[in-house]
Amino acid sequence: MLPPPHLWLFVISTLALLLAPGPTVLYIVTRSIMHGRRAGLLCVFGLGCGTLIYVAVGTLGLSALLASSALLMDLLRFGGAAYLIVLGLRQWSSPRTAPPPLELSGHPQGQSFVQSMLVNVLNPKIALYFVAFLPTFVDADRGPPAPQFLMLGLLFVALACCTNALYALCSSALSGVLRGNARFWALETQIAGGMYMGLGLVAALSPHG
């Protein structure tokens, strides 16, 4: 168990990272504005499940392998970039002049969840956090590393879900306002597609993945 000062340092540092606008925040905001609160919160759940994969990997000790392999990091970085660019191209290929359904239903719900989970699994920034930042808070003098990594990883997921849900709720409130703007919805697919592709290019060009 980390001493309280170290634990609070971890919480504050993590919150600062999570609250800063980045690819994940932009993804949540886009989905929440497009489809409303329920879809935004579904994305939060999917992103959280994607992060749990990194928690499991780190707890099993495989994060050190990922950190030591430039090839694996590059595969993750370019795989995530390619996925985001494909999402952007799909948005551009489906022009829309009317608002999409406010609440996803049936298959689109599952599709949105899987898509959100993959976005985080293929997010190089999340990978870097779990292979470079979080392990610095694991102290071998305080017991086996695996339980400590698991506790910190689950704490990160809980904090991320709270901050992401805040973004989803705030941005989904804008959905009702924007749904009455026909011009906005005529440009919505281009805006969303450009955002996805921009995030993909940022991931691909990032020197540290």
Rosetta silent file (secondary structure, phi, psi, omega in degrees, C-alpha in Angstrom):
SEQUENCE: MLPPPHLWLFVISTLALLLAPGPTVLYIVTRSIMHGRRAGLLCVFGLGCGTLIYVAVGTLGLSALLASSALLMDLLRFGGAAYLIVLGLRQWSSPRTAPPPLELSGHPQGQSFVQSMLVNVLNPKIALYFVAFLPTFVDADRGPPAPQFLMLGLLFVALACCTNALYALCSSALSGVLRGNARFWALETQIAGGMYMGLGLVAALSPHG
SCORE:     score description
SCORE:     0.000 S_00000001
   1 L     0.000  129.224  179.307    0.000    0.000    0.000 S_00000001
   2 L   -69.413  144.120  173.940    1.397    3.393   -0.980 S_00000001
   3 L   -64.994  150.774 -176.081    1.855    5.946    1.831 S_00000001
   4 H   -50.333  -43.334 -179.689   -0.787    8.714    1.686 S_00000001
   5 H   -60.179  -41.538  179.196    1.575   11.430    0.322 S_00000001
   6 H   -68.826  -37.674  179.740    2.602    9.204   -2.608 S_00000001
   7 H   -65.336  -42.829  178.486   -0.978    8.138   -3.222 S_00000001
   8 H   -66.807  -35.400  176.266   -2.193   11.739   -3.327 S_00000001
   9 H   -63.229  -40.649  177.721    0.652   12.630   -5.691 S_00000001
  10 H   -63.493  -45.341 -178.611   -0.469    9.826   -7.959 S_00000001
  11 H   -63.271  -46.959 -178.121   -4.102   10.973   -7.851 S_00000001
  12 H   -64.628  -43.390  179.979   -3.272   14.632   -8.510 S_00000001
  13 H   -63.686  -41.318 -179.167   -0.861   13.801  -11.334 S_00000001
  14 H   -67.586  -42.683  178.499   -3.365   11.441  -12.937 S_00000001
  15 H   -62.579  -38.751  178.207   -6.234   13.934  -12.682 S_00000001
  16 H   -62.171  -39.876  177.925   -4.078   16.616  -14.304 S_00000001
  17 H   -67.679  -43.551 -175.038   -3.398   14.242  -17.185 S_00000001
  18 H   -71.290  -34.963 -176.612   -7.024   13.147  -17.526 S_00000001
  19 H   -79.045  -20.311  178.816   -8.546   16.619  -17.382 S_00000001
  20 L   -70.553  128.909  179.293   -6.218   18.026  -20.040 S_00000001
  21 L   -58.289  131.923  179.684   -7.953   17.921  -23.449 S_00000001
  22 L  -153.805 -168.320 -177.633   -6.470   15.198  -25.625 S_00000001
  23 H   -55.606  -43.144 -178.689   -7.475   12.517  -28.140 S_00000001
  24 H   -65.349  -43.345  179.433   -9.692   10.633  -25.688 S_00000001
  25 H   -62.431  -44.798  179.882  -11.502   13.784  -24.564 S_00000001
  26 H   -63.202  -36.546  177.790  -12.090   14.903  -28.155 S_00000001
  27 H   -64.249  -46.089  179.795  -13.422   11.462  -29.020 S_00000001
  28 H   -62.826  -45.301 -178.851  -15.896   11.536  -26.111 S_00000001
  29 H   -61.197  -43.479 -179.837  -17.018   15.063  -26.912 S_00000001
  30 H   -61.901  -48.395 -178.547  -17.581   14.193  -30.571 S_00000001
  31 H   -65.234  -38.199 -178.280  -19.606   11.074  -29.815 S_00000001
  32 H   -68.598  -40.793  178.179  -21.636   12.810  -27.093 S_00000001
  33 H   -67.310  -39.376 -177.320  -22.556   15.744  -29.314 S_00000001
  34 H   -68.723  -43.064 -169.536  -23.430   13.450  -32.216 S_00000001
  35 H  -122.779   -2.442  175.541  -25.569   10.927  -30.340 S_00000001
  36 L    97.277 -177.078 -171.954  -26.384   12.341  -26.911 S_00000001
  37 H   -62.737  -45.849 -176.338  -25.759   11.474  -23.285 S_00000001
  38 H   -60.857  -43.859  179.267  -26.403    7.721  -23.430 S_00000001
  39 H   -65.527  -39.275  178.887  -23.978    7.241  -26.310 S_00000001
  40 H   -62.717  -43.245  179.218  -21.377    9.401  -24.569 S_00000001
  41 H   -69.419  -31.233  175.091  -21.578    7.370  -21.373 S_00000001
  42 H   -64.125  -38.782  176.152  -21.405    4.158  -23.404 S_00000001
  43 H   -63.361  -40.017  178.029  -18.143    5.453  -24.875 S_00000001
  44 H   -59.699  -43.060  179.304  -16.870    6.131  -21.355 S_00000001
  45 H   -64.503  -43.292  178.986  -17.632    2.519  -20.416 S_00000001
  46 H   -63.954  -42.658  177.875  -15.910    1.200  -23.540 S_00000001
  47 H   -62.129  -40.317  178.481  -12.837    3.344  -22.948 S_00000001
  48 H   -62.526  -41.741  178.663  -12.687    2.122  -19.362 S_00000001
  49 H   -66.119  -36.373  176.434  -12.807   -1.515  -20.471 S_00000001
  50 H   -63.415  -39.221  178.852  -10.032   -0.811  -22.974 S_00000001
  51 H   -67.629  -32.636  178.711   -7.898    0.617  -20.186 S_00000001
  52 H   -60.826  -27.246  176.623   -8.524   -2.480  -18.058 S_00000001
  53 H   -63.386  -41.145  177.285   -6.616   -4.466  -20.672 S_00000001
  54 H   -67.702  -35.007  176.622   -3.531   -2.394  -19.891 S_00000001
  55 H   -61.450  -44.478  179.678   -4.118   -2.917  -16.181 S_00000001
  56 H   -64.803  -43.056  179.785   -4.166   -6.684  -16.758 S_00000001
  57 H   -61.828  -45.675  179.943   -1.074   -6.545  -18.970 S_00000001
  58 H   -65.864  -39.223  179.783    0.827   -4.483  -16.424 S_00000001
  59 H   -63.899  -34.267  178.731   -0.232   -6.672  -13.506 S_00000001
  60 L   -79.884   -2.922  177.492    1.055   -9.719  -15.363 S_00000001
  61 L    85.299   11.190 -176.916    4.384   -7.971  -15.840 S_00000001
  62 L   -86.335  -10.569 -179.547    4.115   -7.658  -19.611 S_00000001
  63 H   -66.019  -30.625  177.592    4.316   -3.859  -19.643 S_00000001
  64 H   -63.814  -36.369  177.338    8.095   -4.086  -19.226 S_00000001
  65 H   -64.541  -43.254  178.952    8.230   -6.114  -22.453 S_00000001
  66 H   -63.783  -41.328 -178.562    6.197   -3.474  -24.267 S_00000001
  67 H   -66.494  -31.618 -176.006    8.402   -0.702  -22.895 S_00000001
  68 H   -87.277   -7.040 -176.049   11.601   -2.449  -23.994 S_00000001
  69 L  -111.244  107.276  177.238   10.417   -3.176  -27.527 S_00000001
  70 H   -64.211  -33.433 -179.206   10.532   -0.265  -29.950 S_00000001
  71 H   -64.621  -46.094 -179.940    8.874   -2.486  -32.562 S_00000001
  72 H   -63.550  -40.637  178.834    5.864   -3.235  -30.355 S_00000001
  73 H   -64.735  -39.133  178.560    5.474    0.434  -29.445 S_00000001
  74 H   -68.102  -38.956  177.626    5.633    1.420  -33.114 S_00000001
  75 H   -61.906  -42.211  178.585    3.070   -1.237  -34.037 S_00000001
  76 H   -64.710  -44.931 -177.072    0.757    0.090  -31.351 S_00000001
  77 H   -63.287  -50.250 -176.795    1.315    3.697  -32.392 S_00000001
  78 H   -74.857  -28.808  175.150    0.764    3.175  -36.108 S_00000001
  79 H   -65.525  -44.480  177.559   -2.057    0.685  -35.536 S_00000001
  80 H   -64.430  -40.478  179.197   -3.919    3.221  -33.423 S_00000001
  81 H   -63.113  -43.952 -179.401   -3.249    5.981  -35.950 S_00000001
  82 H   -63.612  -39.935 -179.648   -4.507    3.849  -38.826 S_00000001
  83 H   -63.480  -43.476  179.406   -7.678    2.936  -36.938 S_00000001
  84 H   -65.491  -38.527  178.901   -8.495    6.588  -36.203 S_00000001
  85 H   -66.015  -39.654  176.852   -7.843    7.571  -39.821 S_00000001
  86 H   -62.204  -41.645  176.895  -10.158    4.791  -41.034 S_00000001
  87 H   -59.509  -40.971  178.969  -12.865    6.090  -38.690 S_00000001
  88 H   -64.396  -42.672  178.955  -12.387    9.542  -40.187 S_00000001
  89 H   -64.744  -36.517  177.528  -12.654    8.257  -43.752 S_00000001
  90 H   -65.701  -36.755  176.916  -15.828    6.369  -42.860 S_00000001
  91 H   -64.052  -44.584 -178.069  -17.316    9.567  -41.493 S_00000001
  92 H   -66.357  -27.168 -176.950  -16.462   11.454  -44.678 S_00000001
  93 L   -84.208   -2.080  179.753  -17.978    8.733  -46.861 S_00000001
  94 L  -125.638   75.561 -179.191  -21.393    9.026  -45.194 S_00000001
  95 L   -61.260  145.748 -176.751  -22.627   12.606  -45.681 S_00000001
  96 L  -137.869  137.715  177.502  -25.527   13.625  -43.487 S_00000001
  97 L  -117.177   -2.239  178.531  -27.870   16.575  -43.640 S_00000001
  98 L  -128.686  154.249 -179.511  -30.117   15.613  -40.711 S_00000001
  99 L   -59.367  142.932  175.083  -29.287   14.835  -37.068 S_00000001
 100 L   -72.850  168.556  176.285  -28.449   11.182  -36.316 S_00000001
 101 L   -55.869  133.121 -176.491  -30.592    9.243  -33.835 S_00000001
 102 L   -63.679  -39.809  179.497  -30.095   10.816  -30.430 S_00000001
 103 L  -115.897  126.769  176.661  -29.859    7.457  -28.681 S_00000001
 104 L   -69.102  149.391  178.637  -28.091    4.508  -30.220 S_00000001
 105 L  -144.319  156.709  175.150  -30.001    1.242  -30.142 S_00000001
 106 L    62.469 -133.892 -176.319  -29.484   -2.412  -30.981 S_00000001
 107 H   -58.901  -41.377 -179.658  -26.310   -3.251  -32.889 S_00000001
 108 H   -56.223  -29.988  177.614  -24.959    0.332  -32.976 S_00000001
 109 H   -62.961  -49.821  178.714  -24.707    0.254  -29.180 S_00000001
 110 H   -62.971  -38.628  178.997  -22.434   -2.774  -29.265 S_00000001
 111 H   -64.155  -41.816  179.199  -20.537   -1.304  -32.188 S_00000001
 112 H   -65.214  -39.436  178.882  -20.002    1.951  -30.305 S_00000001
 113 H   -63.711  -48.525 -178.940  -18.771    0.074  -27.220 S_00000001
 114 H   -63.314  -41.591  179.123  -16.271   -2.039  -29.205 S_00000001
 115 H   -60.818  -44.382  179.841  -15.095    1.001  -31.143 S_00000001
 116 H   -64.648  -41.016  179.131  -14.512    2.939  -27.928 S_00000001
 117 H   -62.706  -42.658  179.871  -12.644    0.050  -26.351 S_00000001
 118 H   -66.714  -35.999  178.405  -10.380   -0.257  -29.409 S_00000001
 119 H   -57.750  -40.304  179.940   -9.712    3.478  -29.426 S_00000001
 120 H   -79.662  -37.030  177.756   -8.180    3.187  -25.953 S_00000001
 121 H   -61.055  -37.817 -178.287   -6.414   -0.118  -26.564 S_00000001
 122 L   -95.041   12.222  179.510   -4.751    1.441  -29.620 S_00000001
 123 L   -85.177  110.010 -176.861   -4.118    4.783  -27.919 S_00000001
 124 H   -63.627  -25.621  179.011   -0.312    5.159  -27.668 S_00000001
 125 H   -68.365  -38.417  176.258   -0.662    7.760  -24.925 S_00000001
 126 H   -66.323  -41.868  178.295   -2.432    5.252  -22.662 S_00000001
 127 H   -59.945  -43.655 -179.488    0.234    2.670  -23.458 S_00000001
 128 H   -63.930  -37.527  178.722    2.967    5.147  -22.570 S_00000001
 129 H   -60.600  -44.266 -174.348    1.243    5.962  -19.284 S_00000001
 130 H   -80.800  -18.022  178.898    1.154    2.322  -18.226 S_00000001
 131 H  -102.192  -16.570 -175.539    4.698    1.468  -19.307 S_00000001
 132 H  -121.859  -36.483 -173.718    6.485    4.655  -18.251 S_00000001
 133 H   -95.360  -56.891 -175.387    4.516    6.671  -15.675 S_00000001
 134 H   -57.392  -41.689 -178.757    2.457    4.355  -13.494 S_00000001
 135 H   -60.720  -19.909  179.390    5.342    1.903  -12.754 S_00000001
 136 H   -68.203  -16.279  178.766    7.304    4.757  -11.123 S_00000001
 137 H   -93.795   -3.003  177.999    4.807    4.614   -8.241 S_00000001
 138 L   -86.782  123.112 -176.740    5.375    0.886   -7.664 S_00000001
 139 L  -113.340  111.386 -177.972    7.761    0.362   -4.745 S_00000001
 140 H   -63.908  -22.831  179.693    9.333   -3.084   -4.505 S_00000001
 141 H   -73.533  -11.451 -177.711   10.231   -2.399   -0.864 S_00000001
 142 H  -105.684   17.315  176.220    6.513   -2.330   -0.005 S_00000001
 143 L   121.732 -176.505 -179.400    5.684   -5.798   -1.272 S_00000001
 144 L   -57.389  139.209 -177.732    5.108   -7.623   -4.571 S_00000001
 145 H   -65.603  -35.391 -172.896    4.802   -5.235   -7.548 S_00000001
 146 H   -58.101  -49.635  179.313    1.767   -6.929   -9.131 S_00000001
 147 H   -61.878  -35.674  178.717   -0.810   -6.038   -6.410 S_00000001
 148 H   -65.745  -44.067  179.183    0.475   -2.457   -6.329 S_00000001
 149 H   -62.330  -41.571  179.610    0.209   -2.131  -10.101 S_00000001
 150 H   -61.900  -45.676 -179.160   -3.292   -3.590  -10.007 S_00000001
 151 H   -62.934  -45.808 -179.357   -4.426   -1.158   -7.297 S_00000001
 152 H   -67.159  -38.088  178.738   -2.973    1.875   -9.086 S_00000001
 153 H   -64.296  -43.121  178.560   -4.338    0.710  -12.422 S_00000001
 154 H   -67.136  -35.219  176.616   -7.855    0.288  -11.065 S_00000001
 155 H   -64.793  -40.572  176.744   -7.600    3.695   -9.391 S_00000001
 156 H   -60.832  -44.735 -179.627   -6.611    5.191  -12.747 S_00000001
 157 H   -61.550  -42.974  179.672   -9.614    3.555  -14.435 S_00000001
 158 H   -62.691  -44.678  178.732  -11.964    4.892  -11.736 S_00000001
 159 H   -65.031  -41.113 -179.802  -10.582    8.412  -12.051 S_00000001
 160 H   -63.886  -41.413  179.211  -10.696    8.234  -15.851 S_00000001
 161 H   -63.074  -38.730  179.925  -14.321    7.098  -15.840 S_00000001
 162 H   -66.364  -48.537 -178.707  -15.271   10.015  -13.563 S_00000001
 163 H   -68.701  -39.882  178.976  -13.521   12.678  -15.649 S_00000001
 164 H   -65.300  -39.116  178.065  -14.636   11.167  -18.952 S_00000001
 165 H   -63.864  -36.052  177.319  -18.237   10.985  -17.729 S_00000001
 166 H   -61.941  -45.151  177.492  -18.011   14.672  -16.803 S_00000001
 167 H   -63.141  -41.295 -178.824  -16.937   15.520  -20.348 S_00000001
 168 H   -63.750  -44.027 -178.459  -19.668   13.295  -21.791 S_00000001
 169 H   -67.033  -41.744 -179.398  -22.410   14.886  -19.697 S_00000001
 170 H   -67.664  -44.572 -177.216  -21.274   18.436  -20.415 S_00000001
 171 H   -73.964  -31.519  178.706  -20.838   17.948  -24.154 S_00000001
 172 H   -67.472  -24.326  176.492  -24.070   15.964  -24.561 S_00000001
 173 H   -64.035  -27.656  177.880  -25.902   18.984  -23.165 S_00000001
 174 H   -75.306  -19.888 -176.337  -24.789   20.804  -26.313 S_00000001
 175 H   -59.924  -43.118 -178.948  -26.356   18.112  -28.475 S_00000001
 176 H   -62.317  -36.048  178.932  -29.872   19.399  -27.858 S_00000001
 177 H   -70.240  -45.214 -175.264  -28.849   22.913  -28.866 S_00000001
 178 H   -74.122  -21.143 -179.003  -26.973   21.850  -31.978 S_00000001
 179 L   -64.906  -20.933  178.221  -29.689   19.476  -33.153 S_00000001
 180 L   -89.023    0.488 -178.549  -31.732   22.500  -34.182 S_00000001
 181 L  -102.125   99.068 -176.320  -28.904   23.855  -36.330 S_00000001
 182 H   -63.158  -35.686 -179.016  -29.301   22.364  -39.822 S_00000001
 183 H   -64.733  -39.564  179.318  -26.070   23.921  -41.053 S_00000001
 184 H   -61.806  -45.746 -177.060  -24.085   22.286  -38.260 S_00000001
 185 H   -70.104  -23.894  174.842  -25.464   18.828  -39.049 S_00000001
 186 H   -68.346  -28.903 -179.714  -24.717   19.319  -42.739 S_00000001
 187 H  -100.267   -3.238 -171.453  -21.061   19.768  -41.769 S_00000001
 188 H   -58.495  -44.441 -177.668  -21.065   17.313  -38.861 S_00000001
 189 H   -65.991  -36.468  178.026  -19.597   14.343  -40.741 S_00000001
 190 H   -67.423  -40.008  178.693  -16.817   16.479  -42.171 S_00000001
 191 H   -64.205  -50.032 -178.493  -16.044   17.912  -38.725 S_00000001
 192 H   -64.518  -43.238  179.559  -16.050   14.512  -37.014 S_00000001
 193 H   -62.571  -42.671  178.296  -14.111   12.861  -39.841 S_00000001
 194 H   -64.316  -35.824  178.744  -11.494   15.599  -39.804 S_00000001
 195 H   -66.192  -46.477  178.609  -11.150   15.285  -36.033 S_00000001
 196 H   -59.414  -46.231 -178.023  -10.611   11.516  -36.184 S_00000001
 197 H   -66.917  -37.457  176.939   -8.061   11.849  -38.973 S_00000001
 198 H   -62.406  -42.327  177.705   -6.288   14.682  -37.169 S_00000001
 199 H   -63.504  -39.139  177.523   -5.999   12.559  -34.022 S_00000001
 200 H   -62.819  -42.269  178.898   -4.646    9.695  -36.107 S_00000001
 201 H   -67.069  -38.617  177.193   -1.981   11.908  -37.654 S_00000001
 202 H   -60.786  -43.564  179.271   -0.994   13.275  -34.237 S_00000001
 203 H   -63.507  -41.813 -176.989   -0.574    9.713  -32.959 S_00000001
 204 H   -68.737  -35.385 -175.053    1.435    8.664  -36.019 S_00000001
 205 H   -91.551   -7.169 -179.985    3.759   11.680  -35.910 S_00000001
 206 L   -65.764  123.550 -176.601    4.270   11.667  -32.156 S_00000001
 207 L   -65.906  -23.546 -179.145    7.981   10.944  -31.578 S_00000001
 208 L  -108.648   10.825  179.496    7.296    9.063  -28.336 S_00000001
 209 L    71.967    0.000    0.000    4.125    7.272  -29.498 S_00000001
